[in-house]
Structures are given as structure tokens and as C-alpha cells.
Amino acid sequence: MEGIDAVKRILEKIYGAERGRLAFERIVALMKKFPVKAGQGKGYFSEKDVFLITYGDTLNQKGEVPLRTLHKFAGKQFKDVFSTIHILPFFPFSSDDGFSVMDFFTVNPELGVWEDLKPLGENFKLMFDLVLNHVSAQSTWFQNYLEEVPGFEDLAIEVDPATDLYLVTRPRSLPLLTEFEKSSGKTVHVWTTFSADQIDLNFKSLDVLLKMIEVLLFYVKQGATSIRLDAIAYLWKEIGTTCIHLSSTHEIVKLFRSILDVAAPEVILITETNVPHQENISYFGSGRNEAQMVYNFTLSPLLFYTFVKEDATVLSDWAKGLHLTCGGNTFFNFTASHDGIGVRPLEGILPQAEIDKLIQTVKANGGRVSYKKNTDGSESPYELNITYVDAFWNKAFETDPLHAKRFLASQSIQYALPGVPATYIHSILGSRNWQEGVRQTQRARTINREKLQVDSILSQLKDPETFRSRIFYPYIELIKIRRKQPALHPNASFEVLEIDPKVFGIARYCKEQTIYALTNLSSQHVVVTLKGKGIPARMKNLFSGKECGTDSLRMDPYEYLWLSSN
């Protein structure tokens, strides 16, 4: 069998012939314990694929575990809207809002139990996080390491603090090494890329590799249809290198893909790498041997910039490069997530002076800025912490009458681009900056992670005058219309249109349909024309249901049109 042979070849490439053979025997034995999922159908993706991103406890109801509350709310509000729900890490954790996992095999009892996920999995596909770069310092695994329990001796990466780690790429401004004392009294300094509470796992250890493959297969058994490889870029460490995107990291991704190709061919791998575009898409591999999807990190900050400038030129130039050669891959298009708006993906696209303007806009709109440490010891912006909704707030007005329209216009572009769209729950609910949360936790990212009461949300959604309502229902309509258009298949062909600097235009087409998606990203009225070779004189506006002429289209500020050929 090709798939299982690929597993063996990859293991031998990473670990050498002898250790690779030992690892292969152990992995085969592990795979036999898990039932094989059904084979792949017509393709991984369709125009109906739309992801919701949420924490397991973003929505709360008194007297009910949050996973049940999420199921009830999603069942009523998101039926025929979202195909997949990405529940951010829902395991017992000690810090970082879930990303410092204490037990990979257990649901956080404050959220519920595994049985509470089953009803959700019957109505929606599910994406789980595989937080494979690190484990909580308070986990049983790390405590076993400190106590030198057999099988855990090599769990962490021990480094002499005198070692020159100058070249290591840092996503944080915290110390790279953290001191611990083992039960024997020995002092060690272990690698902690993200924080002192997040111990980097040593994938040079076969025991660590096997533990994480067991977690991967366990998640598939529990109903995951997509697996997000968190912080994957930093996985493999070699002193004397940058320790990011190393070849062995890519081999681990290939290994996981090969295992799933055998055990669960319909399960999708998605890599989370908050880095510039070319580095990001390297995780597609050959197109068939690494991730099926990669996070399109450049979209979020570049779209924000486009609306601040009211000029589509840079966005249009960038979007022309979104062509992929393999129909088995696509982009995971998101504008907001539980984290902030990444700055690094703008490297090489915008000059620093333009990035500085974005930083000032975020600060003016009540946001924060997170920094990373550079190799020369200096710090530079890494992430803008603000709700994506409030990033589009124009503080020049006491009350911004175009705030909701401006934000929704940005989402119309996201949903028209090639790729699978994903929406953070706070975006579709129109959430504003949670300043009180930042004061409580003293963490900038909390601004975008408010815990909501369902009764309050439902009450606001019933009132058409509330800000939440003015975001929610047009957003739902946008998604529902998108899911019916074959030309908006993630891998359908496209052409970026250069109509007017204030309008982003893209043509999406397949055998059955052509769509011209136009968004006025300015505060001005704009008149545009679609006259050209093969463009019908009249087309249907998918939002109004009416026909309109294409030779002269008058667009209101922040209006978006999807014009269909049939």
C-alpha cells in the first residue's frame, strides 16, 4: 500500500534507517487500534464549505455547560450557514486561553465532556486543534519528565543557557529558555518558544512522536474532520539555524498527512503559520503531500490596510497571486480569529511607514499592539490586537454611520476570493473591543475573546436597531448566497479586475456560472463599468435578485455587488 510505504520512507528520512524502522513498527501497531474512516469522495472542497471559529465557551447560558449551549445556538442560528465549526482548544489548560494543554485526551470539565460534542458533530463537521509544538508546564507529561519517568526522559529540549541562540526566530519577547529543577535536584533549561508555561516538545524523541500521533488519531476517532496544526512552523529545532520552517518540520507534516491518507482520507490537515505569504504556502508541499489548506494570513492585515487607504491597488496585485496548481489544496481565508491581526505577513508588501499608519489606526480605535523580539535584541510589532469589527471603525465621527457597512464590505471580499472562508464568531455577532477583559487579564489578546451570555445576544439580535443585528443578518445572507454559487467553489477559476482604485473586483467562473464580485471600499459614491469582451449587457444581482445593466453601475459607499451570468 502506497500510503503506508510513504509513512516508512518519511520516518527513515527523519530518523535514519534503524530508528525509522522502530518508529514505523510502533506507528503501525498504533494505527491498528483506531477504526479506518471512509475513503475520499469527489474532492475535499466545495462552495458550501464555510467555517465558524469559536471558543467552546464564547457562548454561555446559566446552568448549562457551554458545549451544549454552543450546540443549541448553532443549531438554531447557523443551520445551512456554516458547514464546519472550529472549536478552539477545549482541553484542560493552564494558560494562553487553551493553548497550554494539560491533557490532550480530556475535555475541559468547565466546557463539558466528549459526549457533549457528539450532537454538534451530527449537525456540523468539526475542526480540532492539534497543539503539537508544546505542552503545559503543569501537565502530567511534563511532571513525568521532571521526575524522570521512563518514556518521558526526552520530552523537553534541554539547552545550556550559554549556547548561542542568536539565529532563532522569535514570535514573542519572552525568554527562549526557562529554568526548571528535576526531582533529582538537577537544574535544566528547557526550550519555551511561547511562554514559560508552554514547554516545547522534542520531536527528535520517538516517544514524543508516538504520543502526538496517538493524539492525532484520537481526535479523528472523536469526530474531527479537520485538524489544525498549531504553531507548526516552530516544531523542529536545530541549534545554529532559525528553527522555523526546517525541512524536518515539513517531513513531520508529510508524515501526518501520509498517516491520515491511510487511516482517514477525508480528514483535512490545515497549517497555522503566521508568516509572509511565500513561507506560508510552502506547507502545501508538492500539492499532495502536506496540508490541504493553509491559513491565508496576509489577507487580514492587507484587507484592513485597503479600507484604511480606500484604495484596492495593493490588494488587487496581491490577489493575482492566489492561483494554485493543485485542486486538492486551497486557502483558508479568514480576517478575524482568536488572535489579532498579524503584521509579519505584510513584510515585502507594504513599506514600514504604511504599517505604522495601521498601528496608529488600531491604537486610535482602542486596540493594542503585541511585539516580538528580533535577533539583534530589538522589538518589532508582531500582532495588532483589536476586534476586526472595530478595526473598521472610523473614529473621526462621534457615531460612525458607515461602521457596519464598512465591515460587511470587507467580508464580501473575503467571501468572493478563491479558498474556503472562515468567520470568527465575534465578527458575525458584531462584537466590539472587550476593554474590561484586557483590564482583568492584562493580556492584549483578551480584547477579542469576550465571553457572551446567549440571552443577551438573542435579545440584541431581535432588535433591528442594535449594532449586532445590523451585522448579523446581512452577514448570514452573504454566506447563504455564497453557498449556492458554483462559481465560488474554492478552486474555481478567477481573474482580478482592475476597474477603479476604489473598487475591488474579481471574476469567478466555472462551467456553469460566472460571477463578477465588486466591492466599493471607499466612503464615496463610485460609478463603474463592466463593458468588455464577453461580459453580458445585463446580469442578475444575487443580493437584490434584480437584473441590472453592466455598462454603468453606481455604487454607494461600501456597497458590494455579486453579478451572475445566470
C-alpha positions in Angstrom: 0.0 0.0 0.0 1.5 3.3 -1.2 0.3 5.3 1.9 1.8 3.0 4.4 5.0 2.8 2.4 5.2 6.6 2.4 5.0 6.6 6.2 8.0 4.3 6.4 10.1 6.3 3.9 9.4 9.6 5.7 10.3 8.1 9.1 13.6 6.8 7.7 14.4 10.2 6.2 13.8 11.9 9.5 15.2 9.4 12.0 17.6 7.2 9.9 17.1 3.6 8.9 17.2 1.9 12.3 15.2 4.4 14.4 12.9 4.9 11.4 12.1 1.2 11.3 11.4 1.1 15.0 9.1 4.1 14.8 7.3 2.6 11.8 6.5 -0.6 13.7 5.2 1.3 16.7 3.0 3.6 14.5 1.5 0.6 12.5 0.6 -1.0 15.8 -1.0 2.3 17.0 -3.0 2.7 13.8 -4.4 -0.8 14.1 -6.1 0.3 17.3 -8.1 3.0 15.5 -11.0 2.4 13.1 -10.4 3.4 9.5 -12.6 6.3 8.2 -14.3 6.2 4.8 -12.4 7.0 1.7 -12.3 10.3 -0.1 -15.2 11.2 -2.3 -15.3 13.7 -5.2 -12.9 16.2 -3.7 -12.0 17.9 -0.4 -13.8 21.2 -1.0 -17.0 22.8 -2.3 -18.7 26.2 -2.4 -20.7 25.0 0.6 -17.6 24.9 2.8 -17.7 27.8 5.3 -16.0 27.6 8.8 -17.1 29.1 12.1 -14.3 29.8 14.5 -15.2 29.9 18.2 -14.1 29.0 21.7 -16.1 26.3 23.4 -17.3 28.8 26.0 -17.7 32.0 24.0 -21.5 31.5 24.4 -22.8 30.8 27.9 -26.2 30.0 29.5 -26.7 29.9 33.2 -27.0 26.3 34.5 -25.8 24.7 31.2 -22.3 23.5 30.1 -21.0 25.7 27.3 -20.6 23.0 24.6 -24.4 22.3 24.9 -25.1 26.0 24.7 -23.0 26.2 21.5 -24.8 23.3 20.0 -28.3 24.8 20.7 -27.3 28.2 19.4 -25.6 26.9 16.3 -28.4 24.5 15.6 -30.9 27.4 15.5 -28.8 30.3 14.1 -26.2 28.6 11.9 -28.1 25.8 10.2 -27.4 25.9 6.4 -24.9 28.7 7.1 -21.7 27.1 8.4 -20.5 23.7 7.3 -17.7 23.3 9.9 -17.2 24.6 13.4 -13.6 25.1 14.6 -13.7 24.8 18.3 -10.5 26.3 19.7 -8.6 24.1 22.2 -11.3 22.7 24.5 -8.9 20.7 26.8 -7.8 21.3 30.3 -5.2 24.1 30.2 -3.1 26.3 32.4 -2.6 29.5 30.3 -2.9 31.1 26.9 -6.7 30.6 26.7 -6.4 26.9 25.9 -3.1 26.7 24.0 -1.1 25.5 27.0 -2.7 22.0 27.1 -2.5 19.9 30.3 -4.3 16.8 28.9 -4.8 16.2 25.2 -7.3 13.4 25.7 -9.8 15.1 28.0 -12.4 17.8 27.5 -12.1 20.7 29.9 -14.8 19.9 32.5 -15.8 23.5 32.6 -16.9 23.2 29.0 -18.5 19.7 29.1 -17.4 16.2 28.2 -16.8 14.3 24.9 -20.5 13.3 24.8 -21.4 17.0 24.6 -19.5 17.2 21.3 -21.4 14.4 19.6 -24.6 16.3 18.9 -22.6 19.2 17.4 -20.7 16.7 15.2 -24.0 15.3 13.9 -25.1 18.8 12.5 -21.7 20.2 11.6 -18.2 19.0 10.6 -15.7 19.7 13.3 -12.1 21.1 13.4 -9.9 20.4 16.4 -6.6 21.9 17.3 -3.5 19.7 17.5 -1.3 21.8 19.7 1.7 19.8 18.9 4.6 22.3 19.4 4.3 22.5 23.2 2.6 21.2 26.3 1.7 22.9 29.6 4.4 23.0 32.3 1.7 21.8 34.6 0.8 18.8 32.5 1.3 15.2 33.7 3.6 14.7 30.8 6.0 17.5 31.9 5.8 16.5 35.5 6.8 13.0 34.4 9.7 14.5 32.6 10.8 16.4 35.7 10.5 13.2 37.7 12.5 11.3 35.0 9.8 8.7 34.5 10.7 6.2 31.7 9.3 7.2 28.3 9.4 10.9 29.3 13.1 11.5 29.7 13.4 13.3 26.3 10.1 15.1 26.3 11.6 18.5 26.5 14.6 20.1 24.8 17.4 20.9 27.2 19.9 23.6 26.2 22.9 25.0 28.0 22.0 28.7 28.7 25.5 29.7 27.5 24.6 28.4 24.0 24.4 31.0 21.2 20.8 31.0 20.1 21.1 34.3 18.2 19.6 33.0 15.0 16.4 31.6 16.5 13.2 33.2 15.1 11.1 34.5 18.0 7.3 35.1 17.9 7.4 36.6 21.4 9.5 38.9 23.5 9.8 36.4 26.4 13.0 34.4 27.2 13.6 31.4 24.9 14.8 29.1 27.7 13.2 28.5 31.1 14.8 27.1 34.2 13.4 24.0 36.0 14.6 21.7 38.7 14.2 17.9 38.2 13.2 15.7 41.2 16.9 14.5 41.3 17.9 18.1 42.1 19.4 18.7 38.6 18.7 22.2 37.2 17.8 22.2 33.5 17.0 25.0 31.0 14.3 23.9 28.5 13.1 25.4 25.3 9.9 27.5 25.6 9.2 29.3 22.4 5.9 30.9 23.5 6.0 31.2 27.3 7.5 29.7 30.4 4.3 27.7 30.8 4.5 26.2 27.3 7.2 23.6 27.1 8.4 22.8 23.5 8.1 19.1 22.7 11.2 17.3 21.5 10.2 15.6 18.2 13.7 14.0 18.0 12.3 11.6 20.6 10.3 8.7 19.2 8.3 8.6 22.4 7.1 12.2 21.8 6.4 11.5 18.1 4.3 8.4 19.1 2.4 10.4 21.8 1.4 13.1 19.3 0.4 10.6 16.6 -1.8 8.9 19.2 -3.4 12.3 19.9 -4.0 12.9 16.2 -5.7 9.6 15.7 -7.7 10.0 18.9 -9.1 13.3 17.6 -10.2 11.6 14.3 -11.9 9.0 16.4 -13.7 11.7 18.3 -15.1 13.1 15.1 -12.6 15.7 13.9 -12.9 16.2 10.1 -10.2 18.9 10.0 -7.0 19.1 12.1 -5.3 22.4 12.7 -1.6 22.1 13.2 -1.0 24.9 15.7 2.4 26.8 15.6 3.7 24.1 13.2 6.4 26.3 11.8 8.5 26.1 15.0 8.2 22.4 15.5 11.8 21.1 14.8 14.8 22.7 16.5 18.4 22.7 15.3 20.8 24.9 17.1 22.6 27.1 14.6 19.5 27.6 12.5 16.5 29.9 12.6 14.4 27.0 13.9 11.5 27.9 11.7 10.3 26.0 8.6 13.1 23.5 8.9 13.0 20.6 6.5 12.3 18.1 9.3 9.2 20.2 10.2 7.9 19.7 6.7 8.7 16.0 6.9 6.5 15.7 10.1 3.6 17.4 8.2 4.1 14.9 5.4 4.2 12.1 8.0 0.9 13.1 9.5 -0.6 13.5 6.0 0.5 10.0 5.0 -0.9 8.5 8.2 -4.3 10.2 7.6 -4.3 9.2 3.9 -4.3 5.6 5.2 -6.4 5.9 8.3 -8.8 8.8 7.5 -8.6 10.0 3.9 -11.4 12.6 4.3 -9.7 14.3 7.2 -8.1 17.6 6.2 -4.8 19.0 7.6 -4.5 22.8 7.9 -1.3 24.5 8.9 -1.3 27.7 11.1 1.8 29.7 10.2 1.7 33.5 10.8 4.4 34.3 8.4 4.9 36.0 5.0 2.9 34.5 2.1 5.7 32.5 0.3 6.7 30.9 3.6 3.1 30.2 4.4 2.3 28.4 1.1 5.4 26.2 1.4 3.2 23.9 3.7 1.2 22.8 0.6 4.4 20.8 -0.2 4.1 19.3 -3.7 0.3 19.9 -3.6 -0.5 16.4 -2.5 1.9 15.5 0.3 1.5 18.2 3.1 -1.5 20.3 4.1 -4.7 20.5 2.1 -5.3 24.0 3.5 -3.1 26.8 4.8 -4.2 29.9 6.7 -4.1 32.9 4.4 -2.5 35.2 6.9 -1.8 38.0 4.5 -5.5 38.6 3.8 -6.4 40.0 7.2 -3.9 42.9 7.5 -3.9 43.7 3.8 -7.7 43.9 3.7 -7.6 46.2 6.7 -5.0 48.4 5.0 -7.1 48.5 1.8 -10.0 50.0 3.7 -7.9 52.5 5.7 -6.4 53.7 2.4 -9.7 53.4 0.4 -7.5 52.0 -2.4 -7.6 48.5 -3.8 -4.4 48.6 -5.8 -2.1 46.7 -3.5 -4.8 44.1 -2.6 -5.6 43.5 -6.2 -1.9 43.0 -7.1 -1.5 40.5 -4.3 -4.7 38.7 -5.1 -3.5 37.9 -8.6 -1.0 35.5 -7.0 -3.7 33.3 -5.3 -3.6 30.8 -8.2 -2.9 27.2 -7.1 -1.7 24.4 -9.4 -3.5 21.5 -7.5 -7.2 21.2 -7.0 -6.5 19.3 -3.7 -5.3 22.4 -2.0 -6.8 25.7 -1.2 -6.5 28.7 1.1 -8.2 29.1 4.5 -9.4 32.7 4.2 -10.0 34.4 7.4 -10.0 38.0 8.5 -10.5 37.6 12.3 -9.6 34.9 14.7 -9.0 34.4 18.4 -5.6 36.1 17.9 -5.0 39.6 16.5 -4.2 40.9 13.0 -0.7 39.6 12.1 1.9 42.1 11.0 4.6 39.8 9.6 2.6 38.8 6.5 2.8 42.4 5.3 6.6 42.1 5.0 7.7 42.8 1.4 4.2 44.1 0.6 4.0 47.4 2.4 6.7 49.8 3.5 7.2 50.3 7.2 5.7 53.7 7.1 2.3 52.3 5.9 2.4 49.6 8.5 3.0 52.3 11.1 -0.2 54.0 9.9 -2.2 50.8 10.6 -0.7 50.6 14.1 -1.8 54.2 14.7 -5.3 53.4 13.4 -5.6 50.4 15.7 -4.5 52.4 18.7 -6.9 55.2 17.9 -9.7 52.6 17.7 -9.0 51.3 21.2 -6.7 48.4 20.2 -3.3 47.2 21.4 0.0 46.1 19.7 1.9 43.0 20.6 5.7 42.8 19.9 8.2 40.1 19.0 12.0 40.0 19.8 14.3 40.3 16.8 17.7 38.6 16.5 19.5 41.9 17.3 17.6 42.2 20.6 15.2 44.9 19.4 11.5 44.5 19.3 9.1 45.0 16.4 5.2 44.8 16.0 4.0 41.2 15.6 0.3 41.5 16.0 -2.5 44.1 16.2 -4.9 43.3 19.0 -8.4 44.6 18.2 -11.7 43.1 17.1 -11.8 43.0 13.3 -15.1 44.9 13.6 -13.6 47.8 15.5 -10.5 47.9 13.2 -13.0 49.2 10.6 -14.4 51.9 13.0 -13.9 55.5 11.8 -13.2 57.5 15.0 -13.4 60.7 13.0 -17.1 60.6 13.6 -18.7 60.7 17.1 -21.0 57.9 15.8 -19.8 56.3 12.7 -22.9 55.7 10.5 -21.0 53.6 8.0 -19.3 51.3 10.5 -21.4 48.2 9.9 -21.5 48.7 6.1 -17.7 49.2 6.0 -17.1 46.0 8.0 -19.5 43.9 5.9 -17.9 45.2 2.7 -14.6 43.8 3.9 -16.3 40.4 4.5 -17.8 40.4 1.0 -14.3 40.5 -0.4 -13.1 37.6 1.8 -16.1 35.5 0.7 -15.5 36.2 -3.0 -11.8 35.2 -3.1 -10.6 31.7 -4.1 -10.4 29.5 -1.0 -12.6 28.3 1.9 -13.9 31.3 4.0 -13.9 31.2 7.8 -15.6 33.6 10.2 -14.8 34.2 13.9 -17.9 34.2 16.0 -17.2 37.7 17.3 -17.2 39.0 13.8 -20.6 37.6 12.8 -22.0 38.8 16.2 -20.6 42.3 15.7 -18.6 42.2 18.9 -16.7 45.4 19.9 -13.4 45.7 21.8 -13.6 44.0 25.2 -11.6 46.5 27.2 -12.8 45.2 30.6 -11.4 41.7 29.6 -7.9 43.3 29.0 -8.1 45.0 32.4 -8.9 41.7 34.0 -6.2 39.6 32.4 -3.6 42.2 31.5 -3.3 40.4 28.1 -3.8 42.3 24.8 -5.4 39.3 23.0 -8.3 39.2 25.5 -9.7 42.3 23.7 -11.1 39.9 21.1 -12.1 37.0 23.3 -15.2 38.2 25.2 -17.4 35.6 26.9 -21.0 36.2 26.0 -24.4 35.4 27.5 -26.7 33.8 25.0 -29.9 35.5 26.4 -28.3 39.0 25.9 -27.1 38.1 22.4 -30.6 36.9 21.3 -32.2 39.9 22.8 -29.9 42.2 20.8 -30.4 40.2 17.6 -34.2 40.7 17.9 -33.8 44.4 17.8 -33.0 45.6 14.2 -31.6 48.8 15.6 -28.7 47.2 17.5 -25.2 47.1 16.1 -25.1 43.3 16.4 -28.3 42.9 14.5 -27.1 45.2 11.7 -24.0 43.0 11.3 -25.5 39.6 11.9 -28.4 39.3 9.4 -26.6 40.8 6.3 -23.6 38.5 7.1 -25.9 35.5 7.3 -27.4 36.5 3.9 -23.9 36.9 2.4 -22.9 33.4 3.5 -26.1 31.7 2.4 -25.9 33.3 -1.0 -22.3 32.3 -1.4 -23.0 28.6 -0.7 -25.4 28.4 -3.7 -22.9 29.6 -6.3 -20.8 27.0 -8.1 -18.5 29.8 -9.4 -17.5 30.4 -5.8 -16.1 26.9 -5.4 -12.8 27.3 -3.5 -10.9 26.1 -6.6 -13.0 27.8 -9.3 -11.0 30.0 -11.7 -10.7 33.7 -11.1 -9.4 36.9 -12.6 -8.8 40.1 -10.6 -10.4 43.1 -12.3 -8.8 46.5 -12.4 -11.8 48.8 -12.6 -11.2 51.6 -10.3 -8.8 52.1 -7.3 -11.8 52.4 -5.0 -13.3 49.1 -6.1 -12.0 45.6 -5.6 -13.3 43.4 -8.4 -12.9 39.8 -9.1 -14.4 37.5 -11.7 -15.0 33.9 -10.5 -16.0 31.3 -13.1 -16.7 27.7 -13.8 -18.5 25.8 -16.5 -21.9 26.5 -15.0 -21.6 30.2 -14.0 -19.6 33.4 -14.0 -19.8 35.9 -11.1 -18.4 39.4 -11.1 -17.9 40.4 -7.4 -17.4 44.2 -6.9 -16.9 46.0 -3.6 -16.7 49.7 -3.2 -14.2 50.0 -0.4 -14.5 53.8 -0.1 -16.7 56.4 1.6 -17.5 57.9 -1.8 -20.1 57.0 -4.5 -18.4 55.4 -7.4 -19.7 54.7 -11.0 -18.0 51.8 -12.7 -18.5 49.8 -16.0 -18.0 46.2 -16.8 -18.0 46.7 -20.5 -15.7 44.3 -22.2 -15.2 41.1 -24.1 -17.9 38.5 -23.4 -19.5 40.5 -20.5 -23.3 40.4 -20.8 -25.1 43.7 -21.0 -27.4 42.7 -18.2 -26.7 40.5 -15.2 -28.5 39.4 -12.1 -27.6 41.0 -8.7 -27.5 38.0 -6.4 -28.4 40.1 -3.3 -31.4 42.0 -4.7 -32.5 39.3 -7.2 -32.9 42.0 -9.8 -31.3 42.4 -13.2 -29.0 45.4 -13.8 -27.1 46.9 -16.7 -23.3 46.4 -16.6 -22.3 49.4 -18.7 -22.8 51.9 -15.8 -23.0 50.7 -12.2 -23.5 53.4 -9.5 -22.2 52.0 -6.2 -22.9 53.5 -2.8 -20.2 53.9 -0.2 -19.2 50.4 0.9 -21.7 48.7 -1.3 -21.0 45.2 -2.7 -22.5 43.5 -5.7 -22.3 40.0 -6.9 -23.4 39.9 -10.5 -24.2 36.5 -12.0 -24.3 35.4 -15.6 -27.2 33.1 -15.0 
